[in-house]
């Protein structure tokens, strides 16, 4: 009887958890202009921790408004870890279309 209760609790928890994940993925986030401007300031910061966090958040929340800033930084950034993070964020934002990306990078 105790095993059945544990199994039932685990199953209910699992379905609630999966349901909440799918509900979060369907939400569209709307960011204020001020928030986007602050994120761009963070991306362009000389502080590596702030820069990495801002780049990560841009990708996590799929903020297309900072795509140009990320691409410009990708061209100039010397730190390989930050370059990889920028590429990861651009991928998460769905700038994975090679033609669009090469046009943005002016590799025509």
C-alpha positions in Angstrom: 0.0 0.0 0.0 2.8 2.4 0.9 4.6 1.7 -2.5 1.3 2.5 -4.3 1.0 5.8 -2.5 4.6 6.7 -3.3 4.2 5.7 -7.0 0.9 7.8 -7.2 2.6 10.8 -5.6 5.5 10.5 -8.0 3.3 10.2 -11.0 1.1 13.2 -10.1 4.2 15.3 -9.3 5.8 14.3 -12.7 2.7 15.3 -14.7 2.3 18.6 -12.8 6.0 19.3 -13.4 5.8 18.5 -17.2 2.6 20.5 -17.5 4.2 23.6 -15.9 7.2 23.3 -18.2 5.1 23.2 -21.3 2.9 26.1 -20.1 6.1 28.2 -19.5 7.3 27.5 -23.0 4.1 28.7 -24.7 4.2 32.1 -23.0 5.5 35.0 -25.0 7.5 37.4 -23.0 7.1 41.1 -23.6 10.0 43.3 -22.5 9.9 47.0 -22.0 12.2 49.2 -24.1 14.0 50.2 -20.9 14.7 46.5 -20.1 16.1 45.9 -23.6 18.3 49.0 -23.3 19.7 47.8 -20.0 20.4 44.4 -21.4 22.3 45.9 -24.3 24.4 47.9 -21.8 25.1 44.6 -20.0 26.1 42.9 -23.2 28.5 45.7 -24.1 29.9 45.9 -20.6 33.6 45.6 -19.8 32.7 43.5 -16.7 33.0 39.9 -18.0 30.5 38.5 -15.4 27.9 41.1 -16.3 28.5 40.6 -20.0 28.2 36.8 -19.7 25.0 37.0 -17.7 23.4 39.5 -20.1 24.3 37.4 -23.1 22.9 34.3 -21.4 19.6 36.0 -20.5 19.2 37.3 -24.1 19.3 33.7 -25.3 17.3 32.2 -22.5 14.4 34.7 -23.1 14.9 34.7 -26.9 15.2 38.5 -27.1 15.5 39.2 -30.8 16.0 42.9 -30.2 19.6 42.3 -29.1 20.5 40.2 -32.1 22.4 43.0 -33.9 24.3 43.8 -30.7 25.3 40.1 -30.2 26.5 39.8 -33.8 28.5 43.0 -33.5 30.1 41.7 -30.3 30.8 38.3 -31.9 32.9 40.0 -34.5 35.0 41.9 -32.0 35.2 39.6 -28.9 38.5 38.0 -28.2 37.4 35.8 -25.3 36.6 32.4 -26.7 34.2 31.5 -23.9 32.2 34.7 -24.5 32.2 34.0 -28.2 30.8 30.5 -27.6 28.1 32.0 -25.3 27.1 34.5 -28.0 26.8 31.8 -30.6 24.7 29.7 -28.1 22.4 32.7 -27.4 22.0 33.5 -31.1 21.0 29.8 -31.7 18.5 30.0 -28.8 17.1 33.2 -30.3 16.7 31.2 -33.5 19.2 33.1 -35.6 20.3 29.7 -36.9 19.3 30.5 -40.5 22.8 30.6 -42.1 21.8 33.0 -44.9 20.3 35.5 -42.4 23.3 35.2 -40.2 25.9 35.6 -43.0 24.0 38.7 -44.2 24.1 40.1 -40.7 27.8 39.4 -40.5 28.4 40.9 -44.0 29.9 37.8 -45.5 28.0 38.1 -48.7 
